[in-house]
């Protein structure tokens, strides 16, 4: 009996770099990417202005009398120029990472919105490769937006600190750490966006739910601190550090103020969410019916 060898057809689908490039091509065909960048820049300018006013108050005003010991300690901690510098250098993170999250959502949901998902997975049957390409594209967008916002924050903060008769503080490790961890935050929120897009296929539903959960959810969590003080239950206030948006802000803090855990707690929480979101995205995409 003669056994015929199967021809080597090669690995189906384009190379990884082509997959990643194709993701950016898909996004560039819409207005989403530059709207996200403009939104991030607009909110960054407002955030820097508010942070500058806040920093000016803490750096120039003495601690007012009549405060409790806890309140006085809180204000004294915020009068640290390193803490305020780190906050200024990372201005705009709150809304910046939200736009990165939305970019990650659009990367996935646009396939179903424009009905290109079937073509994508027929061209590249390896679904894991497709979702990994989307994750990489979201990470690159997040890193790029971080570079733009940080590039604007650096000179603005240096000028502000000089006006307040302080050096730039760029030589302080807590400031350097905050800037670098801010990059990590932007990257992770891109991964979270892809995970949300996989869970919720509808582009409109995914974006609305994500924005509401991010903004309204953060406000509700902040209310927990008021409730915790009223009920004298500190464990209620501690729940906020498990929320991604709060963890992002915690990890870029330039110092530790009373009642706050160290910065690495926020980093671990956010990394945990990123790992879970990435795994969910890969597993669901591999098993779910695309049609």
BAFI-3210 file (N, C-alpha, C; in Angstrom, 3 decimals, decimal comma, padded with zeros to 6 digits):
// residues 291
n [1|2|3|4|5|6|7|8|9|10|11|12|13|14|15|16|17|18|19|20|21|22|23|24|25|26|27|28|29|30|31|32|33|34|35|36|37|38|39|40|41|42|43|44|45|46|47|48|49|50|51|52|53|54|55|56|57|58|59|60|61|62|63|64|65|66|67|68|69|70|71|72|73|74|75|76|77|78|79|80|81|82|83|84|85|86|87|88|89|90|91|92|93|94|95|96|97|98|99|100|101|102|103|104|105|106|107|108|109|110|111|112|113|114|115|116|117|118|119|120|121|122|123|124|125|126|127|128|129|130|131|132|133|134|135|136|137|138|139|140|141|142|143|144|145|146|147|148|149|150|151|152|153|154|155|156|157|158|159|160|161|162|163|164|165|166|167|168|169|170|171|172|173|174|175|176|177|178|179|180|181|182|183|184|185|186|187|188|189|190|191|192|193|194|195|196|197|198|199|200|201|202|203|204|205|206|207|208|209|210|211|212|213|214|215|216|217|218|219|220|221|222|223|224|225|226|227|228|229|230|231|232|233|234|235|236|237|238|239|240|241|242|243|244|245|246|247|248|249|250|251|252|253|254|255|256|257|258|259|260|261|262|263|264|265|266|267|268|269|270|271|272|273|274|275|276|277|278|279|280|281|282|283|284|285|286|287|288|289|290|291]
n.u [000,848|000,536|001,377|000,379|001,997|000,925|000,503|002,483|000,879|001,433|001,250|-001,923|-003,291|-002,264|001,008|002,034|002,732|001,424|-001,187|-001,466|-000,996|-003,188|-005,242|-004,932|-005,363|-008,061|-009,171|-008,382|-010,049|-012,291|-013,676|-013,068|-010,547|-009,121|-010,971|-010,994|-008,387|-008,495|-010,482|-009,149|-007,025|-008,377|-009,689|-007,425|-006,176|-008,021|-007,871|-005,211|-005,265|-007,016|-005,546|-003,280|-004,271|-005,097|-002,632|-001,254|-002,692|-002,150|000,655|001,232|-000,354|-000,742|-001,428|-004,758|-006,181|-007,950|-008,561|-009,079|-006,770|-006,406|-007,370|-005,563|-003,190|-003,723|-003,792|-001,191|000,276|-000,448|000,832|003,298|005,769|006,737|004,688|002,656|003,903|004,106|001,410|000,760|002,372|001,143|-001,309|-004,631|-005,036|-007,350|-009,546|-008,098|-007,294|-009,796|-010,550|-008,684|-009,592|-012,060|-011,111|-010,014|-012,394|-013,728|-012,023|-012,732|-015,592|-016,214|-015,826|-018,118|-020,039|-019,614|-019,866|-017,657|-016,473|-016,743|-015,302|-012,783|-012,104|-012,222|-010,154|-008,045|-007,898|-006,938|-008,011|-006,950|-004,638|-005,770|-007,142|-004,991|-003,573|-005,309|-005,139|-002,444|-002,532|-004,240|-002,662|-000,463|-001,734|-002,530|-000,001|000,984|-000,811|-000,260|002,383|001,937|000,329|002,004|004,193|003,150|002,492|004,957|006,621|004,714|004,314|006,895|007,229|005,160|006,017|008,400|007,375|006,253|008,463|009,890|011,998|012,055|011,539|011,943|014,066|013,413|012,671|009,963|008,448|009,406|008,671|005,876|005,335|006,198|004,569|002,192|002,250|001,968|-000,652|-002,146|-001,636|-002,748|-005,468|-006,160|-006,080|-008,133|-010,269|-010,424|-011,158|-013,717|-015,014|-015,094|-016,795|-019,196|-020,768|-022,166|-021,524|-022,567|-023,888|-021,731|-019,963|-021,560|-022,251|-019,687|-018,666|-020,536|-020,221|-017,605|-017,495|-019,859|-019,750|-017,281|-017,864|-019,819|-018,312|-016,579|-018,377|-018,574|-016,551|-017,517|-019,760|-018,489|-017,177|-019,378|-020,648|-018,606|-017,007|-014,299|-013,634|-015,434|-014,635|-012,243|-012,946|-012,922|-010,403|-010,229|-011,409|-010,959|-010,519|-009,947|-007,749|-005,952|-005,405|-004,291|-001,874|-000,216|000,375|002,461|003,272|002,412|-000,578|-002,436|-004,667|-004,556|-003,546|-000,252|001,362|001,863|-000,208|-002,341|-001,161|-000,938|-003,651|-004,635|-003,069|-004,002|-006,651|-006,042|-004,846|-006,968|-008,884|-007,545|-007,285|-009,984|-010,860|-009,420|-010,256|-013,097|-013,361|-012,238|-014,071|-016,653|-019,443|-018,982|-020,545]
n.v [-001,200|002,144|005,072|008,334|011,365|014,169|017,391|020,193|022,751|024,948|027,373|028,597|031,867|035,323|036,718|037,457|040,241|041,345|040,868|042,536|044,997|045,065|045,435|048,099|049,305|048,758|050,309|052,858|053,365|054,408|057,131|056,878|056,597|059,091|060,716|059,656|060,355|063,183|063,599|062,642|064,475|066,887|066,471|066,020|068,533|069,953|068,445|068,866|071,596|071,672|070,070|071,655|073,947|072,757|071,801|074,219|075,306|073,479|073,629|076,230|077,208|077,323|074,754|074,795|075,969|074,246|071,698|068,126|065,634|063,635|064,843|066,961|065,546|064,417|066,674|067,664|065,577|065,878|068,186|067,599|068,128|066,289|064,392|066,020|066,754|064,276|063,801|065,861|065,291|063,042|063,846|063,747|061,049|059,716|060,072|059,562|056,816|055,760|056,355|054,796|052,287|052,317|052,303|049,716|048,274|048,984|047,847|045,153|045,008|046,372|044,564|043,002|044,943|046,036|043,729|042,114|040,077|037,341|037,151|037,884|035,742|033,615|034,217|034,155|031,449|030,763|031,646|032,523|033,875|036,072|037,441|037,983|039,728|041,893|042,548|043,347|045,551|047,247|047,636|048,998|051,323|052,378|052,822|054,697|056,857|057,444|058,355|060,712|062,283|062,380|063,661|066,204|066,832|066,928|069,366|071,292|070,805|071,212|073,967|074,946|074,159|075,580|078,163|078,075|078,094|075,679|072,865|070,618|068,007|065,683|064,046|062,564|059,372|058,442|060,083|059,399|056,706|056,940|058,051|055,990|053,850|054,911|054,538|051,748|051,615|052,752|050,857|048,511|049,160|049,172|046,435|045,605|046,799|045,298|042,836|043,501|044,075|041,556|040,195|041,656|041,928|043,870|047,036|049,552|048,938|047,929|050,150|052,078|050,783|050,352|052,989|054,092|052,332|052,908|055,734|056,427|054,264|054,695|057,051|056,128|054,359|056,151|057,312|055,399|055,902|058,052|056,861|054,920|056,465|057,522|055,275|054,335|052,197|050,880|048,908|049,092|051,336|050,346|048,706|050,142|050,087|047,856|048,391|048,945|051,613|053,181|051,802|052,355|055,088|054,972|053,562|055,379|057,262|059,588|059,334|058,155|058,695|059,235|056,547|055,394|052,560|051,218|052,067|049,770|048,026|048,928|048,483|045,663|044,924|045,997|044,640|042,067|042,265|042,701|040,278|038,485|039,588|039,329|036,505|035,716|036,943|035,499|032,812|032,899|033,856|031,747|029,701|030,604|030,900|032,558|033,470]
n.w [000,000|-000,857|000,723|000,611|001,082|002,963|001,615|002,570|003,720|005,138|007,827|008,517|007,895|008,465|009,384|012,815|013,104|010,922|011,640|013,890|012,677|010,994|012,802|013,598|011,159|010,765|012,815|012,054|009,949|011,009|012,993|015,613|016,935|016,869|018,083|020,641|021,428|021,309|023,241|025,510|025,699|026,096|028,577|030,078|030,157|031,710|034,065|034,815|035,379|037,604|039,385|039,658|040,925|043,302|044,249|044,597|046,723|048,845|048,983|049,599|051,654|055,193|057,658|058,574|061,690|064,382|063,518|063,659|064,906|063,000|060,645|060,411|060,032|057,551|055,862|056,242|055,100|052,453|051,840|051,011|048,664|046,828|046,605|045,508|043,121|041,792|041,422|039,654|037,421|036,490|035,653|034,379|034,213|035,078|033,221|030,953|030,929|030,729|028,104|026,787|027,560|026,189|023,590|023,470|023,727|021,353|019,479|019,544|019,475|017,127|015,125|015,152|014,928|012,389|011,025|010,333|011,633|010,998|008,590|009,510|011,232|009,518|007,802|009,576|011,224|013,729|016,624|019,020|018,245|016,974|019,046|020,695|019,070|019,104|021,793|021,930|020,202|021,658|023,909|022,780|021,879|024,351|025,529|023,725|024,087|026,729|026,421|024,976|026,735|028,992|027,901|027,625|030,241|031,570|030,886|031,663|034,401|035,418|034,915|036,532|039,133|039,330|039,352|041,832|043,369|043,663|042,936|040,029|040,896|039,507|039,966|042,145|043,374|044,048|042,340|039,789|039,824|039,936|037,400|035,690|036,541|035,810|033,083|033,076|034,031|031,899|029,930|031,029|031,186|028,540|027,999|029,704|028,378|025,989|027,096|028,103|025,707|024,540|026,266|026,017|023,148|021,684|020,433|021,192|023,616|025,117|025,312|026,611|029,033|030,072|030,383|032,176|034,347|034,980|035,567|037,156|038,871|040,147|041,523|043,282|044,799|046,021|047,702|049,596|051,405|052,865|053,987|055,503|057,431|058,708|059,755|061,225|060,346|059,235|057,394|055,329|053,886|052,970|050,900|048,543|047,417|045,908|043,522|040,066|038,930|041,185|042,163|040,115|040,479|043,014|042,616|041,337|043,157|044,785|047,362|050,665|052,192|055,268|056,002|053,528|051,586|050,666|047,483|045,945|046,392|044,844|042,336|042,256|042,384|039,977|038,098|038,544|037,603|034,898|034,082|034,458|032,678|030,224|029,992|030,042|027,699|025,730|026,168|025,879|023,269|021,833|022,211|021,732|019,504|016,515|014,438]
ca.u [000,000|001,322|000,843|000,739|002,272|000,093|001,288|002,665|000,159|001,893|000,366|-002,906|-003,411|-001,117|001,988|001,567|002,851|000,362|-002,430|-001,487|-001,153|-004,563|-006,115|-004,852|-006,001|-009,511|-009,544|-008,167|-011,157|-013,353|-013,247|-012,991|-009,222|-008,727|-011,913|-010,493|-007,202|-008,945|-011,156|-008,136|-006,261|-009,249|-009,867|-006,131|-005,961|-008,861|-007,339|-003,979|-005,648|-007,547|-004,452|-002,390|-004,932|-005,034|-001,243|-000,935|-003,300|-001,435|002,057|001,397|-001,186|-000,467|-002,523|-005,712|-006,396|-009,250|-008,785|-008,730|-005,418|-006,440|-007,507|-004,296|-002,206|-004,079|-003,368|000,269|000,774|-000,681|001,724|004,570|005,939|006,920|003,353|001,957|004,566|003,680|000,019|000,739|002,989|000,221|-002,619|-005,442|-005,104|-008,698|-010,282|-007,207|-007,396|-011,147|-010,540|-007,940|-010,540|-013,019|-010,397|-009,975|-013,746|-014,021|-011,243|-013,453|-017,005|-016,359|-015,897|-019,516|-020,838|-019,459|-020,059|-016,407|-015,910|-016,664|-014,187|-011,538|-011,768|-011,978|-008,808|-007,124|-008,659|-006,406|-008,680|-006,050|-003,762|-006,552|-007,393|-003,696|-003,264|-006,133|-004,551|-001,218|-002,931|-004,752|-001,502|000,313|-002,493|-002,421|001,358|001,104|-001,553|000,541|003,527|001,457|-000,095|003,176|004,989|002,550|002,531|006,324|006,988|003,725|004,568|008,175|006,958|004,342|006,839|009,321|006,588|006,019|009,808|010,311|012,627|011,157|011,302|012,096|015,101|012,876|012,183|008,502|007,916|009,745|007,843|004,504|005,264|006,319|003,374|001,110|002,322|001,371|-002,105|-002,689|-001,534|-003,692|-006,848|-006,390|-006,380|-009,473|-011,224|-010,585|-011,940|-015,118|-015,548|-015,367|-017,958|-020,388|-020,501|-022,782|-020,644|-023,273|-024,099|-020,436|-019,417|-022,411|-022,091|-018,330|-018,527|-021,340|-019,585|-016,354|-017,723|-020,829|-019,228|-016,232|-018,518|-020,473|-017,258|-016,115|-019,391|-018,319|-015,697|-018,406|-020,569|-017,616|-016,972|-020,644|-020,909|-017,383|-016,628|-013,187|-013,574|-016,238|-013,770|-011,170|-013,457|-012,676|-009,094|-010,377|-012,027|-009,855|-010,243|-009,300|-006,431|-005,096|-004,967|-003,449|-000,550|000,619|000,554|003,876|003,513|001,313|-001,295|-003,163|-005,849|-004,328|-002,541|000,883|001,108|001,949|-001,510|-003,060|-000,532|-001,310|-005,073|-004,819|-002,473|-004,922|-007,742|-005,524|-004,659|-008,299|-009,513|-006,876|-007,641|-011,394|-010,953|-008,913|-011,079|-014,433|-013,240|-011,935|-015,184|-017,948|-019,832|-018,752|-021,593]
ca.v [000,000|003,368|006,175|009,631|012,396|015,361|018,570|021,166|023,963|026,077|027,828|029,515|033,192|036,204|036,745|038,259|041,675|041,741|040,872|043,750|046,127|045,069|045,991|049,549|049,706|048,728|051,437|054,103|053,579|055,086|058,357|056,605|056,723|060,472|061,259|059,240|061,152|064,545|063,571|062,480|065,715|067,914|066,184|066,163|069,953|070,315|067,770|069,542|072,869|071,392|069,588|072,781|074,763|071,970|071,794|075,571|075,474|072,693|074,013|077,630|077,559|076,544|073,901|075,620|075,520|073,697|070,397|066,956|065,144|062,877|065,796|067,697|064,634|064,280|067,886|067,713|064,619|066,437|069,326|067,074|068,562|065,101|063,834|066,903|066,666|063,016|063,975|066,743|064,601|062,001|064,475|063,253|059,589|059,179|059,971|059,022|055,355|055,418|056,370|053,608|051,181|052,389|051,869|048,262|047,784|049,177|046,872|043,879|045,130|046,861|043,385|042,573|046,092|046,134|042,368|041,614|039,045|036,065|037,242|037,899|034,420|032,721|034,543|033,692|030,497|030,705|032,734|033,048|034,851|037,284|038,182|038,483|040,900|042,986|042,937|044,092|046,843|048,058|047,989|050,006|052,571|052,901|053,342|055,913|057,940|057,798|059,149|062,046|063,022|062,618|064,672|067,508|067,076|067,190|070,789|072,076|070,631|071,870|075,408|075,233|074,028|076,721|079,322|077,898|078,079|074,313|072,185|069,767|066,755|064,535|063,170|061,783|058,063|058,324|060,748|058,533|055,501|057,299|058,225|054,673|053,068|055,483|053,793|050,446|051,797|052,943|049,576|047,547|049,521|048,696|045,009|045,498|047,146|044,137|041,853|043,934|043,922|040,137|039,816|042,337|042,108|045,094|048,184|050,588|048,464|047,801|051,469|052,740|050,087|050,576|054,378|054,263|051,588|053,589|057,048|056,344|053,287|055,335|057,989|055,336|053,839|057,267|057,511|054,419|056,486|058,850|055,903|054,264|057,400|057,674|054,038|053,983|050,865|051,128|047,880|049,540|052,223|049,559|048,051|050,970|049,801|046,743|048,890|049,258|053,041|053,657|051,167|053,084|056,327|054,628|053,101|056,488|058,237|059,838|059,127|057,482|059,552|058,443|055,850|054,797|051,500|051,578|052,109|048,461|047,366|049,289|047,818|044,244|044,819|046,266|043,528|040,936|042,487|042,546|038,846|037,882|040,081|038,720|035,089|035,622|037,297|034,402|031,611|033,091|033,964|030,430|028,760|031,179|030,904|033,903|033,874]
ca.w [000,000|-000,961|001,531|000,039|002,086|002,853|001,273|003,647|003,338|005,939|008,886|007,947|008,482|008,322|010,465|013,953|012,869|010,007|012,407|014,708|011,759|010,485|013,841|013,523|009,904|011,002|013,660|011,312|009,015|011,756|013,683|017,046|017,547|017,134|019,059|021,956|021,745|021,605|024,533|026,554|025,820|026,678|030,002|030,725|030,415|032,854|035,248|035,235|035,992|038,937|040,222|039,935|041,954|044,528|044,706|045,074|048,049|049,849|049,081|050,018|052,801|056,404|058,127|059,330|063,072|064,735|062,902|064,452|064,629|061,753|059,546|060,297|059,448|056,131|055,160|056,283|054,117|051,120|051,636|050,507|047,279|045,988|046,352|044,581|041,819|041,170|041,004|038,481|036,283|036,011|035,465|033,266|034,170|035,327|031,967|029,927|030,879|030,287|026,643|026,367|027,724|025,091|022,386|023,517|023,461|019,930|018,716|019,483|019,094|015,752|014,256|015,108|014,488|010,932|010,500|009,735|012,508|010,286|007,651|010,284|011,760|008,386|007,324|010,620|012,047|015,102|017,331|020,046|017,602|016,703|020,281|021,159|018,243|019,619|023,076|021,645|019,636|022,766|024,741|022,056|021,919|025,704|025,711|022,928|024,734|027,914|025,971|024,601|027,932|029,836|027,221|027,909|031,688|032,046|030,906|032,406|035,832|035,728|034,958|037,722|040,338|039,364|039,774|043,270|043,982|043,941|041,788|039,245|041,626|038,627|040,497|043,269|042,932|044,042|041,148|038,653|039,942|039,576|035,944|035,058|036,850|035,018|031,822|033,331|034,139|030,550|029,226|031,606|030,843|027,184|028,120|030,285|027,342|025,111|027,844|028,140|024,357|024,306|027,066|025,520|021,719|021,170|020,632|021,943|024,988|025,788|025,632|027,614|030,316|030,566|030,831|033,387|035,437|035,343|036,182|038,248|039,826|040,942|042,436|044,334|045,672|046,835|048,733|050,650|052,441|053,720|054,733|056,477|058,546|059,436|060,504|061,944|059,879|058,324|056,361|054,187|053,098|052,347|049,690|047,365|046,818|044,976|042,292|039,146|038,769|042,414|042,201|039,170|041,110|044,156|042,201|040,874|044,235|045,081|048,787|051,364|053,125|056,263|055,537|052,210|051,537|049,806|046,042|045,309|046,502|043,631|041,194|042,269|042,052|038,554|037,362|038,660|036,647|033,540|033,815|034,340|031,456|029,083|029,910|029,660|026,291|024,904|026,330|025,316|021,821|021,272|022,350|021,359|018,082|015,997|013,486]
c.u [000,875|000,624|001,323|000,916|001,367|000,962|001,351|002,048|000,602|000,868|-000,624|-002,883|-002,145|-000,184|001,492|001,637|001,776|-000,986|-002,554|-001,697|-002,586|-005,538|-006,105|-005,484|-007,514|-009,952|-009,410|-009,282|-012,345|-012,776|-012,946|-011,635|-008,857|-009,716|-011,488|-009,290|-007,600|-009,649|-010,177|-007,358|-007,096|-009,419|-008,549|-005,860|-006,768|-008,312|-006,075|-004,293|-006,155|-006,444|-003,490|-002,977|-004,849|-003,628|-000,833|-001,482|-002,482|000,001|002,262|000,637|-000,805|-001,670|-003,489|-005,912|-007,775|-009,554|-008,485|-007,327|-005,361|-006,528|-006,212|-003,220|-002,454|-003,576|-001,848|000,885|000,634|000,178|003,104|004,702|006,137|005,577|002,602|002,582|004,149|002,255|-000,075|001,304|002,075|-001,193|-003,334|-005,589|-006,536|-009,478|-009,419|-007,323|-008,797|-011,216|-009,725|-008,825|-011,541|-012,372|-010,337|-011,331|-014,063|-013,244|-011,998|-014,847|-017,195|-016,433|-017,352|-020,415|-020,801|-019,559|-018,823|-015,803|-015,741|-015,491|-012,852|-011,141|-011,665|-010,580|-007,753|-007,876|-008,163|-006,960|-007,794|-005,131|-004,492|-006,739|-006,094|-003,276|-004,057|-005,590|-003,296|-001,547|-003,449|-003,625|-000,686|-000,405|-002,395|-001,056|001,552|000,396|-000,846|001,709|003,099|001,109|001,085|004,077|004,448|002,628|003,918|006,676|006,009|003,981|005,863|007,967|006,147|005,190|007,852|008,602|006,300|007,332|010,220|011,032|011,658|010,751|011,451|013,189|014,631|012,285|010,661|007,866|008,186|008,875|006,409|004,356|005,317|005,084|002,144|001,066|001,668|-000,149|-002,737|-002,691|-002,603|-005,126|-007,170|-006,761|-007,779|-010,548|-011,483|-011,425|-013,409|-015,766|-015,877|-016,630|-019,251|-020,145|-021,051|-021,898|-021,307|-023,439|-022,783|-019,888|-020,236|-022,218|-020,717|-018,156|-019,313|-020,704|-018,333|-016,614|-018,658|-020,345|-018,167|-016,833|-019,195|-019,446|-016,722|-017,100|-019,197|-017,460|-016,525|-019,247|-019,741|-017,368|-018,236|-020,937|-019,734|-016,958|-015,532|-013,145|-014,395|-015,400|-012,683|-011,633|-013,108|-011,358|-009,135|-011,037|-010,921|-009,513|-009,543|-007,907|-005,457|-004,544|-004,041|-002,027|000,347|000,786|002,032|004,230|002,301|000,702|-002,068|-004,439|-005,705|-003,311|-001,374|000,548|001,059|000,645|-002,338|-002,498|-000,932|-002,777|-005,283|-004,221|-003,372|-006,087|-007,267|-005,374|-006,008|-008,960|-008,890|-007,246|-009,093|-011,558|-010,522|-009,840|-012,448|-014,355|-012,982|-013,160|-016,511|-018,174|-019,756|-019,907|-022,758]
c.v [001,238|004,474|007,494|010,659|013,607|016,565|019,533|022,491|025,187|026,462|028,839|030,867|034,000|036,123|037,640|039,764|042,180|041,782|042,158|044,969|046,212|045,645|047,513|050,078|049,757|049,953|052,756|054,378|054,257|056,344|058,117|056,967|058,173|061,173|060,883|060,086|062,584|064,610|063,465|063,767|066,821|067,699|066,288|067,621|070,404|069,702|068,454|070,867|072,659|070,921|070,717|073,686|074,059|071,969|073,159|075,787|074,739|073,170|075,416|077,991|076,712|075,693|074,727|075,078|074,894|072,352|069,274|066,491|064,391|063,805|066,569|066,825|064,449|065,476|067,983|066,753|065,163|067,658|068,885|067,419|067,376|064,493|064,692|066,866|065,395|063,121|064,831|066,042|063,517|062,544|063,881|061,754|059,077|059,014|059,401|057,517|054,910|055,392|055,201|052,371|051,153|051,961|050,346|047,641|047,854|048,179|045,563|044,062|045,651|045,708|042,925|043,708|046,226|044,769|041,860|040,471|037,718|036,055|037,177|036,499|033,355|032,952|034,040|032,751|030,400|031,884|033,339|034,106|036,161|038,096|038,714|039,716|042,111|043,474|043,770|045,476|047,781|048,521|049,096|051,352|053,204|053,505|054,639|057,095|058,383|058,693|060,573|062,865|063,336|063,681|066,077|067,851|067,479|068,682|071,640|071,990|071,323|073,379|075,778|075,183|075,161|077,983|079,278|077,829|076,689|073,756|071,207|068,478|065,519|063,585|062,307|060,479|057,936|058,989|059,903|057,285|055,791|057,433|056,875|053,801|053,626|054,836|052,425|050,548|051,948|051,623|048,599|047,886|049,194|047,224|044,803|045,818|045,996|043,064|042,201|043,749|042,483|039,705|040,398|042,677|043,418|046,293|049,265|050,178|048,417|049,160|052,168|052,098|050,366|051,992|054,612|053,552|052,304|054,885|056,966|055,372|053,884|056,299|057,253|054,805|054,938|057,559|056,534|054,996|057,336|057,925|055,221|055,165|057,521|056,459|053,610|052,543|051,026|050,121|048,265|050,435|051,444|048,854|048,831|050,615|048,593|047,131|049,356|050,738|053,620|053,070|051,874|054,349|056,058|054,302|054,222|057,559|058,367|059,663|058,483|058,434|058,681|057,830|055,195|053,670|051,941|051,433|050,724|047,662|047,661|048,600|046,347|044,045|044,992|045,160|042,299|041,066|042,268|041,074|038,172|038,297|039,447|037,258|034,894|035,916|036,172|033,191|031,764|033,152|032,616|029,524|029,297|031,095|032,340|034,379|034,554]
c.w [000,000|-000,176|000,957|001,153|001,865|002,491|002,444|003,219|004,128|006,991|008,334|008,645|008,326|009,520|011,589|013,714|011,912|010,710|013,221|013,826|011,245|011,501|013,795|012,242|010,074|011,793|012,894|010,301|009,690|012,406|015,156|017,622|017,834|018,057|020,476|022,370|022,099|022,960|025,684|026,771|026,464|028,182|030,762|031,080|031,629|034,138|035,743|035,919|037,413|039,888|040,591|041,014|043,301|045,108|045,252|046,483|049,110|050,050|049,624|051,281|054,017|056,796|058,960|060,744|063,256|064,129|063,888|064,080|063,303|060,545|059,332|059,658|057,949|055,332|055,133|055,263|052,706|050,842|051,181|049,023|046,339|045,635|045,337|043,192|041,084|040,663|039,744|037,246|035,701|035,809|034,247|033,216|034,256|034,028|030,849|029,803|030,472|028,757|026,085|026,482|026,575|023,778|022,335|023,230|021,970|019,072|018,519|018,909|017,669|014,757|014,088|014,620|012,964|010,246|009,743|010,546|011,783|009,317|008,385|010,718|010,668|007,824|008,288|011,543|013,487|015,889|018,405|019,460|017,343|017,966|020,863|020,362|018,727|020,960|022,868|021,095|020,726|023,672|024,074|022,046|023,305|025,971|024,932|023,560|026,010|027,515|025,622|025,840|028,850|029,220|027,425|029,398|032,181|032,035|031,709|033,910|036,246|035,852|036,194|038,990|040,452|039,801|041,274|044,053|044,459|042,719|041,147|039,957|040,743|039,091|041,652|042,756|042,988|042,821|039,910|038,646|039,519|038,062|035,235|035,323|036,138|033,633|031,979|033,410|032,762|029,774|029,723|031,234|029,396|027,179|028,697|029,247|026,388|025,809|027,906|026,771|024,016|025,049|026,509|024,052|021,166|021,479|021,473|023,398|025,755|026,202|026,711|028,984|030,910|031,113|032,119|034,579|035,922|036,101|037,390|039,320|040,720|041,951|043,592|045,325|046,572|047,971|049,893|051,769|053,410|054,595|055,819|057,684|059,387|060,306|061,363|061,635|058,812|057,185|055,135|053,283|052,370|051,075|048,425|046,672|045,892|043,670|041,345|039,041|039,996|042,540|041,275|039,800|042,291|043,716|041,703|041,943|044,568|046,533|049,407|052,366|054,108|055,695|054,183|052,304|050,658|048,329|045,416|045,439|045,258|042,406|041,121|041,891|040,557|037,693|037,403|037,696|035,214|033,171|033,596|033,033|030,220|028,901|029,487|028,176|025,383|024,961|025,679|023,792|021,174|021,255|021,801|019,857|017,574|015,129|014,186]
res [x|x|x|x|x|x|x|x|x|x|x|x|x|x|x|x|x|x|x|x|x|x|x|x|x|x|x|x|x|x|x|x|x|x|x|x|x|x|x|x|x|x|x|x|x|x|x|x|x|x|x|x|x|x|x|x|x|x|x|x|x|x|x|x|x|x|x|x|x|x|x|x|x|x|x|x|x|x|x|x|x|x|x|x|x|x|x|x|x|x|x|x|x|x|x|x|x|x|x|x|x|x|x|x|x|x|x|x|x|x|x|x|x|x|x|x|x|x|x|x|x|x|x|x|x|x|x|x|x|x|x|x|x|x|x|x|x|x|x|x|x|x|x|x|x|x|x|x|x|x|x|x|x|x|x|x|x|x|x|x|x|x|x|x|x|x|x|x|x|x|x|x|x|x|x|x|x|x|x|x|x|x|x|x|x|x|x|x|x|x|x|x|x|x|x|x|x|x|x|x|x|x|x|x|x|x|x|x|x|x|x|x|x|x|x|x|x|x|x|x|x|x|x|x|x|x|x|x|x|x|x|x|x|x|x|x|x|x|x|x|x|x|x|x|x|x|x|x|x|x|x|x|x|x|x|x|x|x|x|x|x|x|x|x|x|x|x|x|x|x|x|x|x|x|x|x|x|x|x|x|x|x|x|x|x|x|x|x|x|x|x]
***
